[in-house]
């Protein structure tokens, strides 16, 4: 008889060592977050089901397990960079989404060695519905190359912001390019970037034109190969005019609103406002996503900076599409933010993704302080992948600092792993009460 697995469908479930003669659970031995698979064992006791989960036999309330979980977000510790995995629903009715991939193989190893290990062990394909590349800086997309090259994955759509990077020291760097992002020009006292790409064909045409950064070419080659193998269906540029179809999952609406980059049209040509320099321009035109599930919302803003936030606020004027319940801190907790923008975002919780041994001193003290100040909560939450990271006692083995979020459409919990397990749970968990006014 084949093994039977179910998934935790409550935001989290406490599990126990035994059920007493009075029918009540005894001896809590773990807390399992929504979306974790459990193996169903034969024994039952009224409303309690015996399971095997994370190497332990335990008892779980039957109402906590089912076939399709709600929204999960894993803010993966990729070091100095960004990388997040979102899942909602199951393989039949849901979505798997990656937002950025970090600068290394942390995300790909997490997926293959943990999250999708079952698929890999069974040599089953994993379908990623969307991959969002917020912008083409190494710390946001280099880690995606291994995932795209891995034939365990099929990919629905790769979304990008349309701005490529070039190396002006290459012998074939085009003469018309006057920045490392291509050609900028002046129009009515403002500078704009006109070099961009929409489709994979246009991306390839830029490579042929010359001067493309080696890492960018490596990413492009991976996309070309996977496309030729039939593993990628679409490659699409996003800006504030783009729409992504919403979907009903577990009887709740899941939607993705694209708030940025905010582009312009000059002489019927799509252009990007040129900020202070190349770095501010490519960072500032990161894809900005507002994800909603049921009554809750989440912001992913890439590496927005001060001129970019001013640009966004000016575009949206008196409206405020930026307010959410949980925000991924822009630019790894840098000081490059405006308090006006943070006041608009106004979350209950902020997640900062950053790394050790880097020259930027992320997360900066003012970014942490303002994340706690500009919030709708009386007890705001500020999570950090870097601060959540630790070492096992007596060894040099890293315990990576992933931040977990779970949402059923009405309620949210967030959790990070304890440095040492106590009280029958590995989780430092923040309950629904933290996400209500």
C-alpha positions as CSV (number, residue, x, y, z in Angstrom):
1,X,0.0,0.0,0.0
2,X,1.3,3.4,-1.0
3,X,2.3,5.9,1.7
4,X,-0.3,8.6,2.3
5,X,0.9,12.2,2.8
6,X,-1.1,15.3,3.8
7,X,-0.1,18.9,4.3
8,X,-0.6,21.2,7.3
9,X,-3.3,23.6,6.3
10,X,-3.6,25.7,9.5
11,X,-1.1,28.5,10.0
12,X,0.8,26.2,12.3
13,X,0.1,23.1,14.2
14,X,1.4,21.9,17.6
15,X,2.0,18.1,17.6
16,X,2.3,15.9,20.6
17,X,4.0,12.7,21.8
18,X,0.8,10.9,22.9
19,X,-2.9,11.1,23.6
20,X,-4.0,10.5,27.2
21,X,-6.8,8.3,28.5
22,X,-8.9,11.5,28.7
23,X,-8.4,12.1,25.0
24,X,-6.2,15.1,25.5
25,X,-2.7,15.4,23.9
26,X,0.4,15.0,26.1
27,X,3.9,16.2,25.7
28,X,4.3,18.7,22.9
29,X,7.3,17.8,20.8
30,X,7.2,20.2,17.8
31,X,5.4,23.0,16.0
32,X,4.9,22.5,12.3
33,X,4.3,25.4,10.0
34,X,1.6,25.5,7.3
35,X,2.6,23.7,4.1
36,X,4.8,21.0,5.7
37,X,4.0,17.5,4.5
38,X,3.3,14.8,7.1
39,X,3.1,11.1,6.5
40,X,-0.2,9.6,7.8
41,X,0.3,6.6,10.1
42,X,-2.5,4.0,10.7
43,X,-3.4,5.0,14.2
44,X,-6.2,7.4,15.1
45,X,-7.7,8.6,18.4
46,X,-11.0,10.4,17.9
47,X,-10.0,13.8,16.3
48,X,-6.3,13.0,16.6
49,X,-4.2,11.5,13.8
50,X,-0.8,9.9,14.2
51,X,1.8,11.2,11.8
52,X,5.5,11.1,11.0
53,X,7.0,14.5,10.5
54,X,10.6,15.7,10.6
55,X,11.8,12.3,11.9
56,X,9.3,12.2,14.8
57,X,6.1,10.2,15.3
58,X,3.5,12.6,16.7
59,X,-0.2,13.3,17.1
60,X,-1.9,16.1,15.2
61,X,-5.4,17.5,15.3
62,X,-7.1,16.2,12.1
63,X,-8.5,19.7,11.3
64,X,-5.0,21.0,10.8
65,X,-4.2,18.7,7.9
66,X,-5.5,18.5,4.3
67,X,-4.6,18.6,0.7
68,X,-3.9,22.3,-0.2
69,X,-2.2,24.9,1.9
70,X,-2.7,28.7,1.7
71,X,0.1,31.2,1.1
72,X,3.7,30.5,2.3
73,X,6.7,32.8,1.8
74,X,10.2,31.7,2.4
75,X,12.6,34.7,2.6
76,X,15.7,32.5,2.0
77,X,19.0,33.5,3.5
78,X,21.1,34.0,0.4
79,X,23.7,36.2,2.1
80,X,24.2,39.7,0.7
81,X,21.3,39.6,-1.7
82,X,17.6,38.8,-2.1
83,X,15.9,35.5,-2.8
84,X,12.3,34.5,-1.9
85,X,10.1,31.5,-2.7
86,X,6.3,31.8,-2.6
87,X,3.9,28.9,-2.8
88,X,0.1,29.0,-2.6
89,X,-2.2,26.0,-3.0
90,X,-0.9,22.7,-4.3
91,X,0.5,21.2,-7.6
92,X,-3.0,21.0,-9.1
93,X,-4.5,24.4,-8.2
94,X,-1.7,26.6,-7.0
95,X,1.4,28.6,-7.9
96,X,5.1,28.4,-7.2
97,X,6.9,31.7,-7.5
98,X,10.5,32.9,-7.1
99,X,11.4,36.5,-6.6
100,X,15.1,37.0,-7.1
101,X,17.8,34.4,-6.7
102,X,20.7,35.9,-4.7
103,X,24.4,35.9,-5.6
104,X,25.2,32.3,-4.9
105,X,23.7,28.7,-4.8
106,X,22.0,29.1,-1.5
107,X,18.5,29.3,-3.1
108,X,19.1,26.4,-5.5
109,X,20.5,24.2,-2.8
110,X,17.6,25.0,-0.5
111,X,15.1,24.0,-3.2
112,X,16.9,20.8,-4.3
113,X,18.1,19.6,-0.9
114,X,15.1,20.6,1.1
115,X,11.9,22.1,-0.3
116,X,11.7,20.0,-3.5
117,X,13.9,17.1,-2.4
118,X,10.9,14.7,-2.8
119,X,10.6,15.8,-6.4
120,X,14.3,15.4,-7.1
121,X,14.5,12.0,-5.4
122,X,11.6,10.8,-7.5
123,X,13.0,12.4,-10.6
124,X,9.8,14.5,-10.9
125,X,9.7,17.9,-12.6
126,X,9.1,20.9,-10.5
127,X,7.1,23.6,-12.2
128,X,7.9,27.2,-11.3
129,X,5.0,29.3,-12.5
130,X,6.8,32.7,-12.3
131,X,10.4,33.8,-11.8
132,X,10.7,37.6,-11.2
133,X,14.1,39.2,-11.7
134,X,13.7,42.5,-9.9
135,X,16.8,43.9,-11.7
136,X,20.0,42.6,-13.2
137,X,22.4,43.1,-10.3
138,X,24.5,40.1,-9.4
139,X,23.1,39.8,-5.8
140,X,19.5,39.4,-7.2
141,X,19.9,37.1,-10.2
142,X,23.2,35.1,-10.3
143,X,21.7,32.4,-8.2
144,X,18.9,31.9,-10.7
145,X,21.3,30.6,-13.3
146,X,21.7,27.2,-11.6
147,X,17.9,26.9,-11.3
148,X,17.3,27.7,-14.9
149,X,20.0,25.3,-16.1
150,X,18.6,22.5,-14.0
151,X,16.3,20.3,-16.1
152,X,14.4,19.3,-13.0
153,X,12.6,22.6,-13.4
154,X,10.0,23.8,-16.0
155,X,9.2,27.5,-15.9
156,X,6.1,29.3,-16.9
157,X,7.3,32.9,-17.2
158,X,10.4,34.8,-16.4
159,X,9.6,38.4,-15.7
160,X,12.3,41.1,-15.8
161,X,12.6,44.9,-15.8
162,X,14.1,45.3,-19.2
163,X,17.4,46.9,-18.3
164,X,20.6,45.1,-19.3
165,X,24.1,45.8,-18.1
166,X,27.3,46.3,-20.2
167,X,31.0,46.3,-19.7
168,X,32.6,49.4,-21.3
169,X,36.1,47.7,-21.2
170,X,35.0,45.1,-23.8
171,X,36.4,45.7,-27.2
172,X,32.9,45.4,-28.8
173,X,31.3,47.9,-26.4
174,X,29.0,50.0,-28.8
175,X,30.2,53.5,-29.5
176,X,26.7,54.9,-29.0
177,X,26.5,53.7,-25.4
178,X,27.4,56.5,-23.0
179,X,26.6,54.5,-19.8
180,X,27.1,50.9,-18.7
181,X,23.3,50.5,-19.1
182,X,23.4,51.6,-22.8
183,X,22.4,55.0,-24.2
184,X,21.0,57.9,-22.2
185,X,19.7,61.1,-23.7
186,X,18.5,64.5,-22.5
187,X,14.9,65.6,-23.0
188,X,13.5,68.8,-21.5
189,X,16.2,69.0,-18.8
190,X,15.9,65.4,-17.7
191,X,18.0,62.4,-18.7
192,X,16.5,59.1,-19.8
193,X,17.8,55.6,-20.6
194,X,16.6,54.3,-24.0
195,X,18.4,51.0,-24.2
196,X,16.1,48.2,-23.1
197,X,14.6,44.9,-24.1
198,X,11.2,43.4,-24.0
199,X,11.4,39.9,-25.4
200,X,14.1,37.1,-25.5
201,X,14.7,38.0,-29.1
202,X,15.5,41.6,-28.2
203,X,17.7,40.4,-25.3
204,X,19.7,38.3,-27.8
205,X,19.9,41.2,-30.2
206,X,21.5,43.3,-27.5
207,X,24.1,40.6,-26.9
208,X,24.9,40.5,-30.7
209,X,25.2,44.3,-30.6
210,X,28.1,43.8,-28.2
211,X,29.5,44.8,-24.8
212,X,27.2,42.8,-22.6
213,X,28.4,42.0,-19.1
214,X,29.8,38.4,-18.9
215,X,27.4,37.4,-16.1
216,X,24.4,38.8,-18.1
217,X,25.5,36.7,-21.1
218,X,25.7,33.6,-18.8
219,X,22.1,34.2,-17.6
220,X,21.0,34.8,-21.2
221,X,22.6,31.6,-22.4
222,X,20.8,29.7,-19.6
223,X,17.5,31.1,-20.7
224,X,18.2,30.4,-24.3
225,X,19.1,26.8,-23.6
226,X,16.1,26.2,-21.3
227,X,13.8,27.8,-23.9
228,X,15.2,25.5,-26.7
229,X,14.5,22.5,-24.4
230,X,10.9,23.6,-24.0
231,X,11.4,24.3,-20.3
232,X,10.6,28.0,-20.4
233,X,7.3,29.2,-21.9
234,X,7.5,33.1,-21.7
235,X,10.1,35.8,-21.1
236,X,8.4,39.2,-20.5
237,X,9.3,42.7,-19.4
238,X,7.2,44.3,-16.7
239,X,6.5,47.9,-15.8
240,X,3.7,49.8,-14.1
241,X,1.4,49.3,-17.1
242,X,1.7,45.5,-17.0
243,X,-1.0,43.2,-15.7
244,X,-0.7,39.6,-14.4
245,X,-3.9,37.6,-14.2
246,X,-5.3,36.9,-10.7
247,X,-6.3,33.4,-9.6
248,X,-8.7,31.9,-7.1
249,X,-6.8,29.5,-4.9
250,X,-8.4,27.7,-2.0
251,X,-11.5,30.0,-2.4
252,X,-9.4,33.2,-1.9
253,X,-8.1,35.6,-4.6
254,X,-4.4,35.7,-5.2
255,X,-3.2,38.6,-7.2
256,X,0.1,40.4,-8.2
257,X,0.0,44.1,-8.9
258,X,3.0,45.6,-10.7
259,X,3.7,49.1,-9.2
260,X,7.1,49.7,-10.8
261,X,9.3,50.4,-12.6
262,X,7.4,53.5,-13.8
263,X,8.5,54.1,-17.4
264,X,7.8,56.9,-19.8
265,X,7.1,57.3,-23.5
266,X,9.1,59.9,-25.5
267,X,8.6,60.1,-29.2
268,X,6.6,56.9,-28.9
269,X,9.6,55.1,-27.5
270,X,9.6,53.4,-24.0
271,X,12.3,55.0,-21.8
272,X,13.4,55.0,-18.2
273,X,14.1,58.1,-16.2
274,X,17.9,58.2,-15.6
275,X,18.6,58.7,-11.9
276,X,22.0,59.9,-10.5
277,X,24.2,57.2,-12.1
278,X,24.1,53.6,-13.5
279,X,23.7,52.0,-10.0
280,X,20.8,54.3,-9.0
281,X,19.1,53.8,-12.3
282,X,19.1,50.0,-12.5
283,X,18.4,49.7,-8.8
284,X,15.7,52.4,-8.9
285,X,13.9,50.7,-11.7
286,X,13.5,47.4,-9.9
287,X,10.3,45.6,-10.4
288,X,8.0,46.5,-7.5
289,X,5.3,43.9,-6.7
290,X,2.3,44.1,-4.4
291,X,1.0,40.6,-3.8
292,X,-2.4,40.1,-2.3
293,X,-4.0,36.9,-0.9
294,X,-7.5,37.3,0.4
295,X,-7.5,40.4,2.7
296,X,-3.7,40.5,3.2
297,X,-0.9,42.1,1.2
298,X,2.9,41.9,0.8
299,X,5.5,44.2,-0.9
300,X,8.6,43.2,-2.8
301,X,10.6,46.2,-4.0
302,X,14.0,45.1,-5.1
303,X,16.6,47.8,-4.6
304,X,14.6,51.0,-4.6
305,X,16.5,54.1,-3.6
306,X,15.8,57.7,-2.8
307,X,15.4,59.1,-6.3
308,X,13.4,56.1,-7.3
309,X,11.0,56.4,-4.3
310,X,10.5,60.1,-5.1
311,X,9.8,59.1,-8.7
312,X,7.2,56.5,-7.6
313,X,5.5,58.8,-5.1
314,X,5.3,61.6,-7.7
315,X,3.7,59.2,-10.2
316,X,1.1,57.8,-7.9
317,X,0.6,61.3,-6.4
318,X,-2.2,61.3,-3.8
319,X,-3.0,57.6,-4.1
320,X,-1.2,55.0,-2.0
321,X,-0.9,51.5,-3.5
322,X,2.2,50.8,-1.4
323,X,0.5,50.1,2.0
324,X,0.9,46.4,2.9
325,X,0.9,44.1,5.9
326,X,4.4,42.7,5.3
327,X,7.2,44.4,3.4
328,X,10.6,43.1,2.1
329,X,12.9,45.9,3.0
330,X,14.3,47.6,-0.2
331,X,18.0,47.4,-0.8
332,X,19.0,45.1,2.1
333,X,18.4,47.6,4.8
334,X,20.4,50.4,3.2
335,X,20.1,54.1,4.2
336,X,19.0,54.8,0.6
337,X,15.3,55.3,1.5
338,X,12.8,58.1,2.1
339,X,10.7,58.3,5.2
340,X,7.8,59.4,3.0
341,X,7.9,56.1,1.2
342,X,8.3,54.1,4.3
343,X,5.3,55.9,5.8
344,X,3.3,54.9,2.8
345,X,4.2,51.3,3.1
346,X,3.2,51.2,6.7
347,X,3.5,47.5,7.4
348,X,3.1,45.4,10.5
349,X,6.4,43.5,9.7
350,X,9.5,44.1,7.6
351,X,12.0,41.5,6.4
352,X,15.6,42.6,5.7
353,X,17.7,40.3,3.5
354,X,21.5,40.9,3.9
355,X,24.9,39.3,4.4
356,X,28.0,39.3,6.5
357,X,31.4,40.6,5.6
358,X,30.2,43.3,3.2
359,X,31.3,46.9,3.0
360,X,27.8,48.4,3.1
361,X,27.1,47.6,6.8
362,X,23.7,46.3,6.0
363,X,21.3,46.5,7.7
364,X,21.9,50.1,8.6
365,X,20.9,51.4,12.0
366,X,18.6,54.0,10.5
367,X,16.9,51.5,8.3
368,X,16.1,49.2,11.2
369,X,15.0,52.1,13.3
370,X,12.7,53.5,10.6
371,X,11.3,50.1,9.9
372,X,10.1,50.0,13.5
373,X,8.9,53.6,13.4
374,X,6.9,53.7,10.2
375,X,4.4,51.0,10.9
376,X,0.8,50.5,11.7
377,X,1.6,48.2,14.7
378,X,2.2,49.1,18.3
379,X,4.7,46.2,18.4
380,X,6.3,46.2,15.0
381,X,8.3,43.3,13.8
382,X,11.7,43.6,12.0
383,X,13.2,40.4,10.8
384,X,16.7,39.9,9.4
385,X,18.1,36.9,7.6
386,X,21.5,38.0,8.7
387,X,20.6,38.3,12.4
388,X,18.6,35.1,12.3
389,X,21.7,33.2,11.0
390,X,23.8,31.3,13.6
391,X,26.3,28.5,14.1
392,X,25.8,25.1,15.7
393,X,27.5,25.0,19.1
394,X,31.0,23.6,18.9
395,X,31.1,23.6,15.1
396,X,31.4,26.0,12.1
397,X,28.2,24.7,10.5
398,X,26.0,27.6,9.5
399,X,22.3,27.6,10.4
400,X,20.9,29.8,7.7
401,X,18.6,32.6,8.7
402,X,15.5,32.0,6.6
403,X,12.4,34.0,7.6
404,X,9.0,32.3,7.2
405,X,5.6,33.9,6.6
406,X,2.3,32.1,6.4
407,X,-1.1,33.6,5.5
408,X,-4.6,32.1,5.2
409,X,-6.0,35.2,3.6
410,X,-7.2,36.7,6.9
411,X,-4.4,35.9,9.4
412,X,-0.6,36.0,9.2
413,X,2.1,34.4,11.3
414,X,5.9,34.8,10.9
415,X,8.7,32.6,12.3
416,X,12.4,32.2,12.4
417,X,14.4,29.3,13.8
418,X,15.6,29.4,17.3
419,X,19.4,29.2,17.8
420,X,18.7,26.3,20.2
421,X,15.6,24.1,20.4
422,X,13.5,24.4,23.6
423,X,10.0,23.8,24.7
424,X,9.3,21.2,22.0
425,X,9.6,23.7,19.1
426,X,12.3,24.9,16.8
427,X,10.4,28.1,16.0
428,X,10.5,31.7,17.4
429,X,7.0,32.3,16.2
430,X,4.9,35.5,16.1
431,X,1.2,34.9,16.1
432,X,-1.8,36.5,14.4
433,X,-2.1,39.2,17.2
434,X,1.0,40.9,15.8
435,X,-0.7,41.5,12.5
436,X,-3.9,43.3,13.7
437,X,-4.3,46.9,14.8
